[in-house]
């Protein structure tokens, strides 16, 4: 057996414990009266409607033109895109084409006692129509909260001519760059244009060279750059006084696209949770108690390999929480529902099973008379494929659940939007849990076990499940 350095156990164990503590409690600071979150914990998880309640809103088209069923379906698809771009998976959306209504239900943001449902509704219903126009003529101005001037409603040639629209944009992304004049870090929205948009933009920048082409979101001017060069490569950018959140929000709106018509809110109401936070707290206590009992069982039956298994399980639980709370900067928070919690529990059960299989194989090899190193090596080899087969099939199922019942709504018409969102949440947490099982139940468990076997006082077979010598 290839030996693993003795310090590896302590390094891996400390990293897992740090990960576990921070994934549950997060890391927060205080900036004056404001609480600053450096790393999100379980308290930052966005709970689903079934746990935390939410909002129900009915949208109707605000247009005098005839609205077709195709228009209603397009509006529904864009609202769904906006939901998923904000990582809200526990939503329900219904289209009533006969009465021209779209009914949407979505959860509150967790921990916000002053959550404004009307602001959230306005964000969903925003037409978000991006246009590039010549000049920068405007009808009126407003003063924003930060004192900056907002230019509203294009007029004159700016109102009459549209050079490009959001339909000419293939994708948008928020980017940070350093302003060479002020040497400050600022944000912009970079645009990749479609083939037709590339042609239009090349013609527009050639025609209005050294002049202004203003960029508007609905009736608000968001940027008014001067064209300095002919841009023919289909790459453009929107600059302005954006912070990171504003640039990201603008990019998401552009990617989501413009609604085919303006939506008005005919009514909205708040939804009570079917479970409630008190029941969630009871579930949490039950989960902690169950974890302690499982940990005691593993330690009593498998001794040192049981201790290793418990540490690895802490890592797997931490990964499940981190994947839904927004712990990692590159993974946004995810709506956690009751089925999502079930997915976490099921994956943790598979993690326990993986550790028991490995520990049992080592124990069997020891009782068969093998040396400690030989038993660990053979036990790892014999257990791997059993763990792999069980987890890979579950991963395939979880991916299928996410694809079939996810935002594309392949089976939404059969099972309903509520079931669709719930099953997607279940598939997501089950997938993350099984990935964690490979990382911790297979990877770190084996590293720590081999590392412990290098300590002379611990090189006793009975500590690894064998007979006393």
Secondary structure, DSSP 8 states (H G I E B T S, - for coil): -----THHHHHHHHHHHHHHHHHHH-EEEEETTEEEEEE--GGG-EE-HHHH-EEEEEEEE--SS---HHHHHHHHHHHHHHHHHTT--S-EEEEEGGGTEEEEEEE--TT-TT--HHHHHHHHH----EEEEEB--EEEEEE-TTS-EEEEEE-HHHHH---EEGGGEEEEEEEEEE-TTT--EEEEEEEEE-HHHHHHHHHHHHHTTTSEEEEEETTEEEEEEE--S---SSEEEEEEEE-HHHHHHHHHHHHH---SS-EEEEEEEEE--SS-HHHHHHHHHHHHHHHHHHHHHHHHHHTHHHHHHHHHHHHHHHHHHHHHHT-STTS---EE-HHHHHHHHHHHHHHHHHHHHHHHHHHHHHHTT--HHHHHHHHHHHHHHHHHHHHHHHHHHHHHHHHHSSTT-TTHHHH-HHHHHHHHHHHHHHHHHHHHIIIIIIIIHHHHHHHHTTSGGG--GGGGTS---
